[in-house]
Amino acid sequence: QVQLVESGGGSAQPGGSLRLSCATSGFTLDGYDIYWFRQAPGKDRRLVARLTSGGTTTYIDSVKDRFTISRDGAKNTVYLQMNSLKPEDTAVYYCNVQKFYQTYWGQGTQVTVSS
């Protein structure tokens, strides 16, 4: 059974850091592109970062130089390290993996940035 279980969300002050984890099971990450999306209240879900199976990373402009996407193949886990957090980073964050026609989603984890 395929599962993606996110953790690491919570509350942080502006300028703080959080690391999101997405533990996967039921498949291996080999050959999958990895994505992190976020959805703020009243807004559409939007792509935040991407890590291709070949190792190329892409970020939206607003998180460049603050967020880092990575994977640990041995643990079948993906991560999103978030530094210098801002209130506008507040959202539910979702991990997503894709390969050909297959796509799997995590359940989401809430991140709230406020003073």
Contacts in CASP RR format, 6 or more apart in sequence:
PFRMAT RR
TARGET T0000
AUTHOR 0000-0000-0000
METHOD contacts of the structure
MODEL  1
QVQLVESGGGSAQPGGSLRLSCATSGFTLDGYDIYWFRQAPGKDRRLVAR
LTSGGTTTYIDSVKDRFTISRDGAKNTVYLQMNSLKPEDTAVYYCNVQKF
YQTYWGQGTQVTVSS
1 25 0 8 1.000
1 26 0 8 1.000
2 24 0 8 1.000
2 25 0 8 1.000
2 26 0 8 1.000
2 27 0 8 1.000
2 104 0 8 1.000
3 23 0 8 1.000
3 24 0 8 1.000
3 25 0 8 1.000
3 26 0 8 1.000
4 22 0 8 1.000
4 23 0 8 1.000
4 24 0 8 1.000
4 95 0 8 1.000
4 96 0 8 1.000
4 97 0 8 1.000
4 104 0 8 1.000
4 105 0 8 1.000
4 106 0 8 1.000
4 107 0 8 1.000
5 22 0 8 1.000
5 23 0 8 1.000
5 24 0 8 1.000
5 25 0 8 1.000
5 106 0 8 1.000
5 107 0 8 1.000
6 20 0 8 1.000
6 21 0 8 1.000
6 22 0 8 1.000
6 23 0 8 1.000
6 93 0 8 1.000
6 94 0 8 1.000
6 95 0 8 1.000
6 106 0 8 1.000
6 107 0 8 1.000
6 108 0 8 1.000
6 109 0 8 1.000
7 20 0 8 1.000
7 21 0 8 1.000
7 23 0 8 1.000
7 109 0 8 1.000
8 18 0 8 1.000
8 19 0 8 1.000
8 20 0 8 1.000
8 21 0 8 1.000
8 109 0 8 1.000
9 18 0 8 1.000
9 20 0 8 1.000
9 93 0 8 1.000
9 109 0 8 1.000
9 110 0 8 1.000
9 111 0 8 1.000
10 18 0 8 1.000
10 109 0 8 1.000
10 110 0 8 1.000
10 111 0 8 1.000
10 112 0 8 1.000
11 112 0 8 1.000
11 113 0 8 1.000
11 114 0 8 1.000
12 18 0 8 1.000
12 85 0 8 1.000
12 111 0 8 1.000
12 112 0 8 1.000
12 113 0 8 1.000
13 85 0 8 1.000
13 113 0 8 1.000
13 114 0 8 1.000
13 115 0 8 1.000
14 85 0 8 1.000
14 86 0 8 1.000
14 87 0 8 1.000
14 113 0 8 1.000
14 114 0 8 1.000
14 115 0 8 1.000
15 83 0 8 1.000
15 84 0 8 1.000
15 85 0 8 1.000
15 86 0 8 1.000
16 83 0 8 1.000
16 84 0 8 1.000
16 85 0 8 1.000
16 113 0 8 1.000
17 81 0 8 1.000
17 82 0 8 1.000
17 83 0 8 1.000
17 84 0 8 1.000
17 85 0 8 1.000
18 82 0 8 1.000
18 85 0 8 1.000
18 111 0 8 1.000
19 79 0 8 1.000
19 80 0 8 1.000
19 81 0 8 1.000
19 82 0 8 1.000
20 36 0 8 1.000
20 79 0 8 1.000
20 80 0 8 1.000
20 81 0 8 1.000
20 82 0 8 1.000
20 93 0 8 1.000
20 95 0 8 1.000
20 109 0 8 1.000
20 111 0 8 1.000
21 77 0 8 1.000
21 78 0 8 1.000
21 79 0 8 1.000
22 77 0 8 1.000
22 78 0 8 1.000
22 79 0 8 1.000
22 80 0 8 1.000
22 95 0 8 1.000
22 106 0 8 1.000
23 75 0 8 1.000
23 76 0 8 1.000
23 77 0 8 1.000
24 76 0 8 1.000
24 77 0 8 1.000
24 78 0 8 1.000
24 97 0 8 1.000
24 104 0 8 1.000
25 76 0 8 1.000
27 104 0 8 1.000
28 73 0 8 1.000
28 76 0 8 1.000
29 71 0 8 1.000
29 73 0 8 1.000
29 76 0 8 1.000
29 78 0 8 1.000
29 97 0 8 1.000
30 53 0 8 1.000
30 73 0 8 1.000
31 53 0 8 1.000
31 99 0 8 1.000
32 53 0 8 1.000
32 97 0 8 1.000
32 98 0 8 1.000
32 99 0 8 1.000
33 50 0 8 1.000
33 51 0 8 1.000
33 52 0 8 1.000
33 53 0 8 1.000
33 97 0 8 1.000
33 98 0 8 1.000
33 99 0 8 1.000
34 50 0 8 1.000
34 51 0 8 1.000
34 52 0 8 1.000
34 69 0 8 1.000
34 71 0 8 1.000
34 78 0 8 1.000
34 95 0 8 1.000
34 96 0 8 1.000
34 97 0 8 1.000
35 47 0 8 1.000
35 48 0 8 1.000
35 49 0 8 1.000
35 50 0 8 1.000
35 51 0 8 1.000
35 95 0 8 1.000
35 96 0 8 1.000
35 97 0 8 1.000
35 98 0 8 1.000
36 47 0 8 1.000
36 48 0 8 1.000
36 49 0 8 1.000
36 50 0 8 1.000
36 69 0 8 1.000
36 78 0 8 1.000
36 80 0 8 1.000
36 93 0 8 1.000
36 94 0 8 1.000
36 95 0 8 1.000
36 96 0 8 1.000
37 45 0 8 1.000
37 46 0 8 1.000
37 47 0 8 1.000
37 48 0 8 1.000
37 93 0 8 1.000
37 94 0 8 1.000
37 95 0 8 1.000
37 96 0 8 1.000
38 45 0 8 1.000
38 46 0 8 1.000
38 48 0 8 1.000
38 89 0 8 1.000
38 91 0 8 1.000
38 92 0 8 1.000
38 93 0 8 1.000
38 94 0 8 1.000
38 111 0 8 1.000
39 45 0 8 1.000
39 46 0 8 1.000
39 91 0 8 1.000
39 92 0 8 1.000
39 94 0 8 1.000
40 88 0 8 1.000
40 90 0 8 1.000
40 91 0 8 1.000
41 91 0 8 1.000
43 91 0 8 1.000
45 94 0 8 1.000
46 60 0 8 1.000
47 60 0 8 1.000
48 59 0 8 1.000
48 60 0 8 1.000
48 63 0 8 1.000
48 67 0 8 1.000
48 80 0 8 1.000
48 93 0 8 1.000
49 57 0 8 1.000
49 58 0 8 1.000
49 59 0 8 1.000
49 60 0 8 1.000
49 63 0 8 1.000
49 67 0 8 1.000
49 69 0 8 1.000
49 80 0 8 1.000
50 56 0 8 1.000
50 57 0 8 1.000
50 58 0 8 1.000
50 59 0 8 1.000
50 69 0 8 1.000
51 57 0 8 1.000
51 69 0 8 1.000
51 70 0 8 1.000
51 71 0 8 1.000
51 78 0 8 1.000
53 99 0 8 1.000
57 68 0 8 1.000
57 69 0 8 1.000
59 67 0 8 1.000
59 69 0 8 1.000
62 88 0 8 1.000
63 82 0 8 1.000
63 89 0 8 1.000
66 82 0 8 1.000
66 83 0 8 1.000
66 84 0 8 1.000
66 85 0 8 1.000
67 80 0 8 1.000
67 81 0 8 1.000
67 82 0 8 1.000
67 83 0 8 1.000
68 79 0 8 1.000
68 80 0 8 1.000
68 81 0 8 1.000
68 83 0 8 1.000
69 78 0 8 1.000
69 79 0 8 1.000
69 80 0 8 1.000
69 81 0 8 1.000
70 78 0 8 1.000
70 79 0 8 1.000
70 81 0 8 1.000
71 77 0 8 1.000
71 78 0 8 1.000
71 79 0 8 1.000
72 78 0 8 1.000
72 79 0 8 1.000
78 95 0 8 1.000
78 97 0 8 1.000
80 93 0 8 1.000
80 95 0 8 1.000
82 89 0 8 1.000
82 111 0 8 1.000
85 111 0 8 1.000
85 113 0 8 1.000
86 113 0 8 1.000
87 113 0 8 1.000
87 114 0 8 1.000
88 113 0 8 1.000
89 111 0 8 1.000
89 113 0 8 1.000
90 111 0 8 1.000
90 112 0 8 1.000
90 113 0 8 1.000
90 114 0 8 1.000
91 110 0 8 1.000
91 111 0 8 1.000
92 108 0 8 1.000
92 109 0 8 1.000
92 110 0 8 1.000
92 111 0 8 1.000
93 108 0 8 1.000
93 109 0 8 1.000
93 110 0 8 1.000
93 111 0 8 1.000
94 105 0 8 1.000
94 106 0 8 1.000
94 107 0 8 1.000
94 108 0 8 1.000
94 109 0 8 1.000
95 105 0 8 1.000
95 106 0 8 1.000
95 108 0 8 1.000
96 103 0 8 1.000
96 104 0 8 1.000
96 105 0 8 1.000
96 106 0 8 1.000
97 103 0 8 1.000
97 104 0 8 1.000
98 104 0 8 1.000
END
